[in-house]
Amino acid sequence: MLELVVTATEKPNSFLLSSDINEVIWGSIAFFIILGLLIWKAGPAIKGALTGRTERLAKELDDSAGAKAEAQTKLADVQRRIADAGNERQRILDEAAQTAASLKDQLRVKADQDAAELVARATADVEASKGQALADLQSDAASLAMGAAEAVVTHNLDSATQTDLIETYIAQVGVER
């Protein structure tokens, strides 16, 4: 076994340094050498990583600002299209109302023309029927007068017999029709 012997010369140096001063000096030199190597070799890599992160964040912020501006442009375009659609809808409704009014007027004029033509045809038909009825009546009156004249000519009668003969003839003609 190994025994550790503490001699009287190895005592703590002070309140802050509890070991040997040579150990503190060599430890400090080693620390600063390693720190220098880390700063020299790892420093640019750490600085590059931090700069890269900063640049990446700045790029993401620029991209998001561009996307936001593009979205606002699209929103304005959509709102403009909605307003245009409302205007177009109103224009179509106004045009449809004008077309309906024009069509209504055209149909009214056409109906008035058709009614006038119908009245004219009906009037012409009535006049033609009236003329035909008058012609038939004259023909019948002539036939009756002729029949009565034949009866009078065939018989030389007195006025009472002549009246009876005309009434009999008229009754006979009425039965035949």
MIBAMI-215933 format. One line per 3 residues: number of its first residue (from 1); their letters; for each residue x, y, z of N, C-alpha, C, O. Coordinates in steps of 0.05 Angstrom, whole numbers, always signed. Layout:
<pts>
NUM = A = X/Y/Z/X/Y/Z/X/Y/Z/X/Y/Z  ...
</pts>
This chain:
<pts>
1 = MLE = +16/-23/+0/+0/+0/+0/+17/+24/+0/+40/+26/+9  +5/+41/-10/+19/+66/-13/+8/+86/+8/-16/+89/+13  +26/+98/+19/+19/+116/+40/+24/+144/+31/+44/+150/+19
4 = LVV = +7/+160/+38/+9/+187/+31/+19/+202/+56/+7/+201/+77  +41/+215/+52/+52/+229/+75/+50/+259/+69/+59/+268/+47  +40/+273/+87/+38/+302/+84/+60/+314/+100/+64/+309/+124
7 = TAT = +75/+330/+86/+96/+344/+100/+87/+371/+109/+66/+380/+101  +103/+383/+125/+96/+409/+136/+98/+431/+116/+87/+453/+120  +112/+427/+94/+115/+448/+74/+90/+450/+56/+88/+471/+42
10 = EKP = +73/+431/+55/+50/+432/+38/+26/+442/+54/+11/+426/+65  +22/+466/+55/-1/+477/+68/-14/+496/+48/-3/+504/+28  -38/+502/+53/-52/+519/+35/-39/+546/+34/-29/+557/+54
13 = NSF = -39/+558/+9/-26/+583/+5/-42/+606/+17/-31/+624/+31  -66/+606/+13/-83/+627/+23/-112/+619/+23/-118/+596/+18  -129/+638/+27/-157/+632/+28/-168/+626/+0/-185/+608/-3
16 = LLS = -158/+640/-21/-167/+635/-49/-153/+612/-62/-166/+597/-76  -128/+608/-57/-113/+587/-70/-107/+566/-48/-91/+570/-30  -119/+544/-52/-116/+524/-31/-94/+504/-38/-88/+487/-21
19 = SDI = -82/+505/-62/-61/+486/-70/-34/+500/-73/-29/+523/-64  -18/+485/-86/+9/+494/-91/+8/+515/-114/-8/+512/-132  +24/+536/-112/+24/+558/-132/+33/+549/-159/+24/+560/-179
22 = NEV = +51/+530/-160/+61/+519/-186/+38/+505/-201/+35/+508/-225  +22/+491/-186/-1/+478/-198/-21/+498/-209/-32/+494/-230  -25/+520/-196/-43/+541/-205/-31/+554/-230/-46/+559/-249
25 = IWG = -5/+559/-231/+8/+571/-254/+6/+553/-278/-3/+562/-299  +13/+528/-275/+13/+509/-298/-16/+503/-306/-22/+500/-330  -34/+503/-288/-62/+499/-295/-74/+523/-310/-89/+520/-329
28 = SIA = -65/+546/-301/-74/+571/-315/-62/+572/-343/-76/+579/-362  -36/+565/-346/-24/+565/-373/-38/+545/-391/-44/+552/-414  -44/+521/-382/-58/+501/-398/-87/+511/-405/-96/+507/-427
31 = FFI = -100/+523/-386/-127/+534/-391/-126/+554/-414/-142/+554/-432  -107/+573/-412/-105/+594/-432/-97/+584/-459/-105/+594/-479  -80/+563/-460/-72/+551/-485/-97/+537/-498/-101/+541/-521
34 = ILG = -112/+522/-483/-136/+509/-493/-156/+529/-501/-170/+526/-521  -159/+551/-485/-178/+572/-492/-170/+585/-518/-187/+591/-535  -144/+591/-521/-133/+603/-546/-138/+585/-570/-147/+594/-591
37 = LLI = -133/+558/-567/-138/+539/-589/-168/+538/-596/-176/+537/-619  -185/+539/-575/-214/+538/-581/-223/+564/-595/-238/+562/-614  -213/+587/-587/-220/+612/-600/-209/+612/-629/-223/+621/-647
40 = WKA = -185/+602/-632/-172/+602/-658/-186/+583/-678/-192/+590/-700  -191/+558/-669/-203/+538/-686/-233/+537/-686/-246/+536/-707  -246/+538/-663/-275/+535/-660/-289/+562/-663/-312/+563/-669
43 = GPA = -275/+584/-659/-287/+611/-660/-300/+617/-687/-323/+625/-687  -285/+613/-709/-298/+618/-735/-322/+601/-740/-342/+610/-752  -321/+576/-732/-344/+558/-736/-368/+567/-720/-390/+567/-730
46 = IKG = -363/+575/-695/-385/+585/-678/-396/+611/-689/-420/+615/-690  -377/+629/-698/-385/+654/-709/-401/+650/-735/-421/+663/-740  -392/+631/-752/-406/+624/-777/-434/+613/-771/-453/+619/-785
49 = ALT = -436/+596/-751/-462/+585/-743/-481/+606/-734/-504/+607/-742  -471/+625/-717/-488/+646/-708/-496/+665/-731/-518/+674/-732  -476/+671/-748/-482/+689/-771/-502/+675/-790/-520/+687/-800
52 = GRT = -498/+649/-795/-516/+634/-812/-545/+633/-800/-564/+636/-815  -546/+630/-774/-573/+631/-762/-586/+658/-765/-609/+660/-771  -570/+679/-761/-580/+706/-764/-589/+711/-792/-611/+722/-797
55 = ERL = -573/+702/-812/-580/+706/-840/-605/+690/-847/-622/+699/-861  -607/+665/-836/-630/+648/-842/-656/+661/-830/-676/+661/-843  -654/+672/-806/-677/+685/-794/-684/+710/-810/-708/+716/-814
58 = AKE = -664/+725/-819/-670/+749/-835/-683/+741/-861/-702/+754/-870  -674/+719/-874/-685/+710/-899/-714/+701/-894/-732/+706/-910  -719/+686/-872/-746/+678/-866/-764/+702/-861/-788/+701/-870
61 = LDD = -754/+722/-848/-770/+746/-843/-776/+760/-870/-799/+769/-874  -756/+762/-888/-761/+774/-914/-781/+758/-930/-799/+769/-943  -779/+731/-929/-798/+714/-943/-826/+717/-932/-845/+718/-947
64 = SAG = -828/+718/-906/-855/+721/-894/-866/+749/-900/-891/+751/-904  -849/+770/-901/-859/+796/-909/-868/+796/-938/-889/+808/-945  -853/+783/-956/-862/+780/-984/-887/+765/-986/-905/+772/-1002
67 = AKA = -890/+743/-971/-915/+727/-972/-938/+743/-962/-961/+741/-972  -933/+759/-941/-955/+776/-930/-963/+797/-951/-987/+801/-954  -944/+809/-964/-950/+829/-985/-966/+816/-1008/-985/+828/-1018
70 = EAQ = -957/+792/-1016/-971/+778/-1037/-1000/+771/-1029/-1018/+773/-1045  -1003/+762/-1004/-1029/+755/-994/-1047/+780/-993/-1071/+779/-1000  -1036/+803/-985/-1052/+828/-985/-1060/+836/-1013/-1082/+846/-1017
73 = TKL = -1041/+832/-1032/-1048/+838/-1060/-1070/+820/-1070/-1089/+830/-1083  -1068/+795/-1064/-1089/+776/-1072/-1116/+783/-1058/-1137/+781/-1071  -1115/+791/-1033/-1139/+798/-1019/-1152/+823/-1032/-1176/+823/-1036
76 = ADV = -1136/+843/-1039/-1146/+866/-1052/-1158/+859/-1079/-1179/+870/-1087  -1145/+840/-1094/-1156/+831/-1120/-1182/+817/-1116/-1201/+821/-1132  -1184/+800/-1096/-1209/+785/-1091/-1231/+805/-1083/-1254/+802/-1092
79 = QRR = -1225/+825/-1066/-1245/+845/-1059/-1254/+861/-1083/-1277/+868/-1085  -1235/+868/-1101/-1242/+882/-1125/-1260/+865/-1143/-1280/+875/-1154  -1254/+840/-1145/-1270/+822/-1161/-1298/+819/-1149/-1318/+818/-1164
82 = IAD = -1300/+818/-1123/-1326/+816/-1110/-1342/+841/-1116/-1366/+840/-1122  -1329/+864/-1114/-1343/+890/-1120/-1351/+890/-1150/-1373/+899/-1156  -1333/+881/-1167/-1340/+880/-1196/-1363/+861/-1201/-1380/+866/-1218
85 = AGN = -1364/+838/-1186/-1386/+819/-1189/-1412/+832/-1181/-1433/+827/-1194  -1412/+847/-1160/-1436/+861/-1151/-1445/+881/-1172/-1469/+883/-1179  -1426/+896/-1184/-1433/+915/-1205/-1443/+901/-1230/-1463/+909/-1242
88 = ERQ = -1431/+878/-1237/-1439/+863/-1260/-1467/+851/-1256/-1484/+851/-1274  -1472/+842/-1231/-1499/+831/-1225/-1520/+853/-1228/-1541/+848/-1239  -1514/+877/-1218/-1533/+899/-1220/-1537/+907/-1249/-1560/+913/-1257
91 = RIL = -1516/+907/-1265/-1518/+914/-1294/-1536/+893/-1308/-1553/+900/-1324  -1532/+868/-1302/-1548/+846/-1314/-1577/+849/-1306/-1595/+846/-1322  -1582/+855/-1280/-1610/+859/-1271/-1623/+883/-1285/-1646/+881/-1293
94 = DEA = -1608/+905/-1288/-1619/+928/-1301/-1625/+922/-1331/-1646/+930/-1341  -1607/+907/-1343/-1611/+900/-1371/-1635/+881/-1374/-1650/+884/-1393  -1638/+863/-1355/-1661/+845/-1356/-1687/+860/-1352/-1707/+854/-1365
97 = AQT = -1687/+880/-1335/-1711/+896/-1330/-1718/+912/-1355/-1741/+914/-1363  -1698/+923/-1369/-1703/+937/-1394/-1714/+919/-1415/-1732/+926/-1430  -1702/+895/-1417/-1711/+876/-1437/-1740/+867/-1431/-1756/+865/-1450
100 = AAS = -1746/+863/-1406/-1773/+855/-1398/-1793/+877/-1405/-1815/+871/-1415  -1786/+902/-1399/-1804/+924/-1406/-1808/+927/-1436/-1830/+932/-1445  -1786/+924/-1451/-1788/+925/-1480/-1806/+903/-1491/-1823/+907/-1508
103 = LKD = -1802/+879/-1481/-1817/+855/-1489/-1847/+859/-1482/-1864/+852/-1498  -1852/+870/-1459/-1880/+875/-1450/-1893/+895/-1469/-1916/+891/-1477  -1879/+916/-1476/-1890/+936/-1495/-1895/+924/-1522/-1916/+929/-1535
106 = QLR = -1876/+907/-1531/-1880/+894/-1557/-1904/+875/-1557/-1919/+874/-1576  -1907/+860/-1535/-1930/+842/-1533/-1956/+857/-1532/-1976/+848/-1543  -1956/+880/-1518/-1980/+896/-1516/-1988/+906/-1544/-2011/+905/-1551
109 = VKA = -1968/+916/-1559/-1974/+926/-1586/-1984/+904/-1604/-2002/+907/-1619  -1971/+880/-1602/-1979/+857/-1618/-2008/+849/-1611/-2024/+843/-1628  -2014/+848/-1584/-2041/+841/-1576/-2062/+861/-1586/-2084/+854/-1595
112 = DQD = -2055/+887/-1585/-2073/+908/-1595/-2078/+904/-1625/-2100/+906/-1635  -2056/+898/-1640/-2059/+893/-1669/-2076/+869/-1674/-2094/+869/-1691  -2071/+847/-1659/-2087/+822/-1663/-2117/+828/-1656/-2134/+818/-1671
115 = AAE = -2122/+843/-1635/-2150/+849/-1628/-2163/+866/-1649/-2186/+861/-1656  -2148/+885/-1660/-2160/+902/-1681/-2166/+885/-1706/-2187/+889/-1719  -2148/+867/-1713/-2152/+850/-1736/-2177/+832/-1731/-2193/+828/-1749
118 = LVA = -2179/+821/-1707/-2201/+804/-1700/-2228/+819/-1702/-2248/+809/-1712  -2228/+844/-1691/-2252/+861/-1693/-2259/+867/-1722/-2283/+866/-1730  -2239/+873/-1738/-2244/+879/-1766/-2255/+854/-1780/-2274/+857/-1796
121 = RAT = -2244/+831/-1775/-2254/+806/-1788/-2283/+800/-1778/-2300/+793/-1794  -2288/+804/-1752/-2315/+799/-1742/-2335/+819/-1754/-2357/+811/-1761  -2326/+844/-1757/-2344/+864/-1769/-2350/+857/-1798/-2372/+859/-1807
124 = ADV = -2329/+848/-1812/-2333/+840/-1840/-2351/+816/-1842/-2368/+814/-1860  -2347/+796/-1823/-2365/+773/-1823/-2394/+780/-1818/-2412/+770/-1830  -2397/+799/-1798/-2425/+808/-1792/-2437/+821/-1816/-2460/+816/-1823
127 = EAS = -2422/+839/-1829/-2432/+853/-1852/-2439/+833/-1875/-2459/+836/-1888  -2421/+813/-1878/-2426/+793/-1899/-2451/+777/-1893/-2468/+771/-1910  -2454/+769/-1867/-2478/+754/-1859/-2503/+771/-1861/-2524/+761/-1869
130 = KGQ = -2501/+796/-1855/-2524/+815/-1857/-2532/+817/-1887/-2556/+816/-1893  -2512/+820/-1904/-2518/+822/-1933/-2530/+797/-1943/-2549/+798/-1959  -2520/+774/-1934/-2531/+748/-1943/-2560/+745/-1932/-2577/+735/-1947
133 = ALA = -2565/+753/-1907/-2591/+750/-1896/-2611/+769/-1911/-2634/+761/-1916  -2602/+793/-1918/-2619/+811/-1933/-2625/+799/-1961/-2648/+801/-1971  -2605/+788/-1973/-2609/+776/-2000/-2628/+752/-1997/-2646/+749/-2014
136 = DLQ = -2625/+736/-1976/-2643/+713/-1973/-2671/+723/-1967/-2691/+712/-1978  -2674/+744/-1951/-2700/+755/-1945/-2714/+766/-1970/-2738/+763/-1974  -2698/+780/-1986/-2709/+791/-2011/-2718/+768/-2030/-2739/+770/-2043
139 = SDA = -2702/+748/-2031/-2708/+725/-2048/-2734/+712/-2038/-2751/+704/-2054  -2736/+708/-2011/-2760/+696/-2000/-2784/+714/-2004/-2806/+705/-2011  -2780/+740/-2001/-2803/+759/-2005/-2812/+758/-2034/-2836/+759/-2040
142 = ASL = -2793/+757/-2052/-2800/+755/-2080/-2815/+730/-2086/-2834/+730/-2102  -2805/+708/-2075/-2819/+682/-2079/-2848/+683/-2068/-2867/+674/-2081  -2850/+695/-2045/-2877/+697/-2033/-2895/+715/-2050/-2918/+709/-2055
145 = AMG = -2884/+737/-2059/-2900/+755/-2075/-2907/+742/-2101/-2930/+745/-2111  -2889/+727/-2112/-2895/+713/-2137/-2917/+691/-2133/-2935/+688/-2150  -2914/+677/-2111/-2934/+656/-2105/-2961/+669/-2101/-2982/+658/-2111
148 = AAE = -2962/+691/-2087/-2987/+705/-2082/-2999/+716/-2108/-3023/+714/-2113  -2982/+726/-2125/-2991/+737/-2151/-3002/+715/-2168/-3022/+718/-2182  -2989/+692/-2168/-2999/+669/-2184/-3027/+661/-2174/-3045/+655/-2190
151 = AVV = -3029/+660/-2148/-3055/+652/-2137/-3076/+672/-2144/-3099/+664/-2149  -3070/+697/-2144/-3090/+718/-2151/-3097/+717/-2180/-3120/+719/-2188  -3077/+712/-2196/-3082/+712/-2225/-3099/+687/-2232/-3116/+689/-2249
154 = THN = -3094/+665/-2219/-3109/+641/-2226/-3138/+644/-2216/-3155/+632/-2229  -3142/+658/-2196/-3170/+662/-2186/-3176/+691/-2185/-3161/+707/-2174  -3197/+698/-2197/-3207/+725/-2195/-3225/+726/-2171/-3248/+718/-2172
157 = LDS = -3214/+737/-2150/-3228/+734/-2124/-3236/+761/-2113/-3226/+782/-2121  -3254/+759/-2095/-3260/+784/-2080/-3240/+788/-2058/-3222/+771/-2054  -3242/+809/-2043/-3221/+816/-2024/-3221/+797/-2001/-3199/+791/-1991
160 = ATQ = -3242/+786/-1991/-3242/+767/-1968/-3230/+741/-1977/-3214/+729/-1962  -3236/+732/-2000/-3225/+707/-2010/-3195/+711/-2016/-3179/+693/-2011  -3187/+734/-2026/-3159/+740/-2031/-3143/+741/-2005/-3121/+731/-2004
163 = TDL = -3154/+752/-1984/-3140/+753/-1958/-3137/+725/-1947/-3116/+718/-1936  -3158/+708/-1949/-3156/+680/-1940/-3135/+665/-1955/-3119/+649/-1944  -3134/+669/-1981/-3115/+656/-1998/-3086/+664/-1991/-3069/+646/-1990
166 = IET = -3081/+689/-1985/-3054/+698/-1978/-3046/+687/-1951/-3023/+678/-1948  -3064/+687/-1932/-3058/+676/-1905/-3052/+646/-1907/-3034/+636/-1893  -3067/+632/-1923/-3063/+603/-1926/-3036/+598/-1939/-3022/+579/-1931
169 = YIA = -3029/+614/-1959/-3004/+610/-1972/-2980/+616/-1954/-2960/+601/-1954  -2983/+637/-1937/-2961/+644/-1919/-2959/+622/-1898/-2936/+615/-1891  -2980/+611/-1888/-2979/+589/-1869/-2966/+564/-1882/-2951/+550/-1868
172 = QVG = -2972/+559/-1907/-2961/+536/-1921/-2931/+540/-1925/-2916/+521/-1921  -2922/+564/-1931/-2894/+569/-1935/-2879/+566/-1908/-2857/+556/-1908  -2891/+576/-1886/-2879/+574/-1860/-2876/+545/-1851/-2856/+539/-1837
175 = VER = -2895/+527/-1859/-2893/+499/-1851/-2871/+486/-1866/-2857/+468/-1856  -2867/+493/-1891/-2846/+480/-1908/-2818/+486/-1898/-2800/+470/-1901  -2815/+509/-1886/-2788/+517/-1877/-2782/+505/-1851/-2761/+509/-1840
</pts>
